[in-house]
Amino acid sequence: MPKIRSVAALAAAAVASTLATSATAGGRTIDYLAETCFACHRAGATTGIPAITGRPGFEVVKALTDYKSGARKHPVMAAVAAEIPDEQIGMLAAFLAKQR
């Protein structure tokens, strides 16, 4: 149960967040982190690697925390997620949810 509460708390923080594009976490701006994501997850993608812009924050939080914990398997995403602190995951998810 604690893990579910943790994911729920991150999702709630992501959805409730109203961060500007210049918000920072750990010295990196959230828009910088998002650009890292967009290197593979192109907006408007319909095949291959999915687009992540406009997705509900809780979906992004769930995916990243699952990759980070090993519950979801993908070697590249596991490595990427491992480098993002939990507080940044929520902020990044909120930012991506606002993008269209």
N, C-alpha and C positions, 0 to 999 in steps of 0.2 A: 503493500500500500504506500509506503513512503515515496517510492519511485513515481507512482501515479500522481501523487500530490505534487511532487517536484515538477513533473511535466505540466500539470495543470497550472501550477503557479507561474511557470515560464510562459505558458500560453496566455494566461490572463494578463501578465505584464506586457506581452507583445501586443495584444489586442487593445489594451488600454492606453498604450504609449502614443504620444503625439509628438514624436521627435522631429526636429528639423533635419535637413540633409547634412548640416554641419555638426550634428551631435557626435560626441566622441566617446570612445570606450577603450581603455587600455592604450591611449595615445593614437589610436587609429580612428578615422572618421567612418561612420557607418556607410556613407556613400562609397568610400574607398573599398570597404569590405564587399559591398554589393557589386562593385565593378569586377572584383575578383570572381564572384559568382557568375557574372554575365560573360566571362571569358568562355564558358561552356554553355550556360543556360541562357541562350539568346531569347530576347523578347519576341513573341509571335511564333516560336518554334512549334510545329505540329507533328514532327516526327523526330526520332532519335532522342537526344537529351531534351527533357521538357523545359519549357519556359517556366519561370518561377515568379514573374511579376504579377501582382494582383491576386496572388493566392492568399487565402486566409492565413493570418499569422500562426494560428495553432497548427496548421499543416506543416509549415516550415519548421517550427519548433519541434514537433514530433519527429519529423524526418531527421533533422540534425542530431537530436538527442539519441535517436535510435542508432544512427550511424556511429555516434560517439561511444555508445555503450556496447556496440557489437550486435544488438538485436536485429539490425538491418545490415546486410552485407553488401559492400562495394568498396574495393580497395582504395580508389581515389577519394570517394566521399568520406570514408572512414578517416583517412589521413587529414583531409580538409577540416572535418568536424572536430577532430582531436585538437586542432590548433585554435579553436574558437572558444573562449571562456563562456560559461553558462550565461552570464549577464549580457554578453554580446549577442548570443543567439536570440534572445528575446528582442533586443533592440534591432537586430538585423531583420528578423521576421516582421516586425512592425513596419520597418522601412520598405521592405519588398512588397508588403500587402498594399501599400499606398501607391506603388508604381503601376503605370498602365502602359 
